[in-house]
Structure formats: structure tokens, C-alpha cells
Amino acid sequence: MSQPDGGHPVRVTVWNENVHETRQQPSEIAGWYPDGIHGALAALVAEQVPGAQVRTAVLQDDEHGLSEEVLAGTDVLLWWGHIAHGEVRDDVVERVQRHVLGGMGLLALHSAHYSKLFTRLLGTTGSLAWRNDGEREVVWTIDTAHPIARGVPNPFVIETQEMYGEPFDVPPPGELVFISSFAGGEVFRSGMTWQRGRGRVFYFSPGDQEYPVYLHPHVRTVLGNGVRWAHQPDVERVVPSVSNPQRDWFTS
């Protein structure tokens, strides 16, 4: 894998299954995201992280756009999926997991909680409660000192969004940054972080395809902060592995 990647702009790859856009479901999606959700997220990153080098990849690309070369040149990967989790090749999932364990950052967005990649990294089902009535979501900052929460009002409101609710089958997070409350009464741990191997993982739930959530200014700030947090320029891309050193090796 690559050597420490300091000294260059943060390199970001935005991955999206690109199925809703292909099917034009919902019909409004082309108006909200004329270049697809991946295009909107790429523009968001370029806006929020000046100087970032951003590329996009989709399910339909060769190797889903996530070749060894692409991943070796990626500091932070954004992953958006919803209805095509089962179509993602297992060998590609294994490749991406290896890069996360080696130090690549990952932002898992909205329904990525149920992706092969997320459940494999976390070791749980990613199951949750949901209801899509287009209700109000209030996002509350729990860890106000966390860098992902920098510049974000507490709380902020998303007027129309899908409800995600507890219980959410994930391991205890390293950091709980946000929780959300919904008009129907449910609450949800909507922003959490984990360390997996050398890589940093941030899950953020707002972003259903039925609503233009990625145009929301505070959502955009959160994701920009998330990219910066997940980027570790001084970490060498090496997967943790078993070693068998000679005794007293450190004295020579």
C-alpha cells in the first residue's frame, strides 16, 4: 500500500450506487441533483474543503470505480447506497475494507448503514427502525467540542426527512457526535465515529433520496468537517498484521 500521504491536498472519492438517478425515482431527483447524488456530494466536498481533489465512482463503473489504484489514491471515501447493496461485488468490498483498515477515512452516509462495507467493518447488522412520512428532523449536537460539529448550530432542523429510529444495531461508537429527534417522537444516534484498524469511520444519517437534504447548509458543513476529520495525512497505509520479531529487536 501507499506511503504516508502528507504534502498533497486531501484526495476524496465519492461513491454512489447511482440507481435512483438511473430510474429517476423520485422524479424530482434530477432537479435537486442534476449530476446525481455523487455529483452533489463531490461539489459539496469541493466547496467545503478548498483544494481537495475529488473524483466520483458509481456501481455501474468497472470494478464499481474502486480499483486498487483509485483506492490507493484516496484519503477519504464517501459511500452512499440504498437499494443495491447486494449488487456490490464482495471482492470490491474486501478491497475497500482493507484500505479502511490501512488508514483510509470513510464517511458512510444515510442507508450505507446496511451496506456490505459498513456491516463488515462494524460486525453487526446495521438494522434500525424507519418510517418515510417526510417529517421534521432536529439534529442535536452531543459532543460540542468535536471537530465534526465545528460551525454547526445546536440544534439544526431538517424540515423534511425520512425517520430513522432506535434501536440501531451498531457497536458502541468511539464518539457520539449527533442525535436526532423526529416529529413522530423517535430518537436516533445520527452521527457517530469509530476507529477501524488505522482508519477513521464517520456515519451520518441525514440524506434520503426523497428529499434534497444534501443542499441543506448545515448538512454540508457537517460533511465537510467529516472529511477533514477522517483524513489522516501522516498515517502510512498499512493494514495491521501479525509480526514475529526476534527477542530484543528494539535494542539493536
C-alpha positions in Angstrom: 0.0 0.0 0.0 0.9 3.7 -0.2 3.4 5.6 1.9 2.3 8.4 4.2 0.3 10.8 2.1 1.1 14.2 3.6 2.2 17.1 1.4 -0.7 17.0 -1.1 -4.3 18.1 -1.0 -6.9 15.7 0.6 -7.9 13.2 -2.1 -11.6 12.3 -1.9 -13.6 9.7 -3.8 -17.4 9.9 -3.7 -19.1 6.6 -4.3 -22.9 6.2 -5.1 -24.8 3.3 -6.4 -26.5 5.7 -8.9 -29.7 3.6 -9.2 -32.3 6.2 -8.1 -30.8 8.6 -10.7 -30.9 6.0 -13.4 -34.5 5.1 -12.7 -35.5 8.7 -12.0 -37.0 7.7 -8.7 -38.2 10.1 -7.3 -38.9 12.2 -10.3 -37.5 15.3 -8.6 -34.1 13.8 -8.1 -32.7 15.2 -11.4 -33.8 18.7 -10.4 -32.1 18.5 -7.0 -29.1 16.6 -8.1 -28.6 17.1 -11.9 -25.2 15.3 -11.7 -26.5 12.6 -9.3 -26.1 12.3 -5.6 -22.4 11.6 -6.2 -22.1 14.8 -8.2 -23.8 16.8 -5.5 -21.6 15.3 -2.8 -18.5 15.9 -4.9 -19.5 19.6 -5.3 -20.2 19.8 -1.6 -16.7 18.5 -0.8 -15.1 20.9 -3.2 -16.9 23.8 -1.6 -16.3 22.8 2.0 -12.8 21.5 1.7 -10.9 24.0 -0.5 -8.2 22.5 -2.6 -9.5 19.0 -2.2 -9.0 16.6 -5.2 -12.4 15.0 -5.7 -13.4 12.2 -8.0 -16.7 10.2 -8.3 -17.4 6.5 -8.8 -20.7 4.5 -9.2 -21.9 1.0 -9.1 -22.0 0.7 -12.9 -18.3 1.5 -13.4 -15.8 -1.2 -14.0 -14.9 -2.6 -10.5 -17.5 -0.2 -9.3 -14.9 2.6 -9.9 -13.0 1.4 -6.9 -9.9 -0.3 -8.3 -6.7 -0.7 -6.3 -5.2 2.3 -8.0 -8.2 4.5 -7.2 -8.3 3.5 -3.5 -4.5 3.9 -3.1 -5.0 7.5 -4.3 -8.0 8.1 -1.9 -7.6 9.6 1.5 -11.3 9.7 2.3 -14.1 7.8 0.7 -17.8 8.8 0.9 -20.2 6.0 0.4 -23.9 6.4 -0.5 -26.1 3.4 -1.1 -29.7 2.4 -0.6 -31.3 -0.3 -2.8 -28.4 -2.0 -4.5 -26.3 -3.2 -1.6 -26.4 -6.8 -2.8 -25.1 -5.8 -6.2 -21.7 -4.6 -4.8 -19.1 -7.2 -5.5 -17.6 -9.0 -2.5 -14.1 -8.7 -3.8 -14.5 -4.9 -4.1 -15.9 -4.7 -0.6 -12.9 -6.6 0.7 -10.6 -4.3 -1.1 -12.2 -1.2 0.3 -12.3 -2.7 3.8 -8.6 -3.4 3.5 -7.9 0.2 2.7 -10.0 1.5 5.6 -8.1 -0.8 8.0 -4.9 0.5 6.5 -5.8 4.2 7.2 -8.3 5.5 4.6 -11.1 7.5 6.0 -14.7 6.5 5.4 -17.9 8.6 5.6 -20.9 6.2 5.5 -24.0 8.1 4.5 -27.7 7.5 5.1 -28.6 4.0 4.0 -24.9 2.9 3.9 -25.7 1.6 7.4 -27.0 -1.5 5.6 -24.2 -1.8 3.1 -21.8 -4.8 2.9 -18.9 -2.5 3.7 -20.4 -0.9 6.8 -21.7 -4.1 8.3 -18.4 -5.9 7.6 -16.4 -3.2 9.2 -18.6 -3.0 12.3 -19.6 -6.6 12.6 -23.3 -6.0 13.3 -26.4 -5.9 11.1 -26.9 -2.2 10.9 -30.6 -2.7 11.5 -32.8 0.2 12.7 -36.4 1.5 12.7 -37.6 3.6 9.8 -40.6 5.4 8.5 -40.7 7.6 5.5 -43.5 10.2 6.1 -41.4 13.2 5.3 -41.3 14.5 8.8 -39.2 17.1 10.6 -35.8 16.0 11.9 -34.0 18.0 14.6 -30.3 17.3 14.8 -28.7 17.8 18.3 -25.0 18.1 18.9 -23.9 15.9 21.8 -20.2 16.5 21.5 -20.0 20.2 21.0 -16.1 20.2 21.1 -15.8 17.6 18.3 -14.2 18.9 15.1 -17.1 17.4 13.1 -19.5 19.7 14.9 -17.5 22.9 14.3 -19.6 25.7 13.0 -22.9 23.8 13.3 -25.8 25.3 15.1 -27.2 23.3 18.0 -29.7 22.1 17.1 -30.4 22.5 13.4 -33.6 21.5 11.7 -34.2 19.5 8.5 -37.8 20.2 7.7 -38.5 17.1 5.6 -36.6 13.8 6.0 -37.0 10.1 6.5 -37.2 8.9 10.1 -34.5 6.6 11.4 -35.0 5.4 14.9 -33.6 3.3 17.7 -32.6 0.6 18.3 -29.7 0.9 15.9 -27.7 -2.3 15.8 -24.1 -0.9 15.7 -21.3 -1.3 18.2 -20.8 1.4 20.8 -19.3 4.3 19.0 -15.9 5.8 19.7 -17.7 9.2 19.8 -21.3 10.1 19.7 -21.4 13.5 17.9 -25.1 13.9 17.0 -28.5 12.5 17.9 -31.7 13.3 16.0 -35.3 13.6 17.2 -38.3 13.3 14.9 -41.8 14.7 14.8 -43.2 11.2 15.5 -41.3 11.0 18.8 -38.4 8.7 17.9 -34.7 9.5 18.5 -31.7 8.2 16.6 -27.9 8.3 17.0 -27.4 10.1 13.7 -23.7 11.0 13.9 -21.2 8.5 15.2 -17.5 7.7 14.8 -15.4 4.5 15.1 -11.8 3.6 14.6 -11.3 0.5 12.5 -7.7 -0.6 12.2 -5.9 2.6 11.3 -8.9 4.2 9.6 -11.5 6.6 10.9 -15.2 5.9 10.1 -18.0 8.5 10.4 -21.6 7.6 10.0 -24.1 10.4 9.3 -27.8 9.5 8.6 -29.5 12.6 7.1 -29.6 12.2 3.3 -32.6 10.3 1.9 -33.0 10.4 -1.8 -36.7 11.5 -1.5 -35.6 15.0 -0.2 -32.9 17.5 -1.2 -31.0 17.0 2.1 -27.5 17.5 0.7 -28.4 21.1 -0.3 -29.0 21.9 3.4 -26.2 24.3 4.5 -25.6 22.7 7.9 -25.6 19.2 6.5 -22.9 20.4 4.1 -20.9 21.8 6.9 -21.1 18.5 8.8 -19.9 16.5 5.8 -17.0 18.9 5.1 -15.9 18.7 8.7 -16.2 14.9 8.5 -13.9 14.7 5.5 -11.3 16.8 7.3 -11.6 14.7 10.5 -11.3 11.4 8.6 -8.2 12.5 6.7 -5.0 11.4 8.4 -2.2 12.7 6.3 0.6 11.3 8.5 -0.7 7.7 8.7 1.0 5.2 6.5 -1.4 3.0 4.5 -0.6 -0.4 6.1 -3.1 -3.0 7.3 -2.4 -4.1 10.9 -0.9 -7.6 10.8 0.7 -10.2 12.9 4.5 -9.8 13.4 7.1 -12.2 14.8 10.1 -10.1 15.9 13.3 -11.5 17.3 13.8 -11.0 21.0 15.4 -7.7 21.9 14.9 -6.4 18.3 14.3 -2.9 19.7 17.8 -2.7 21.3 19.7 -3.1 18.0 
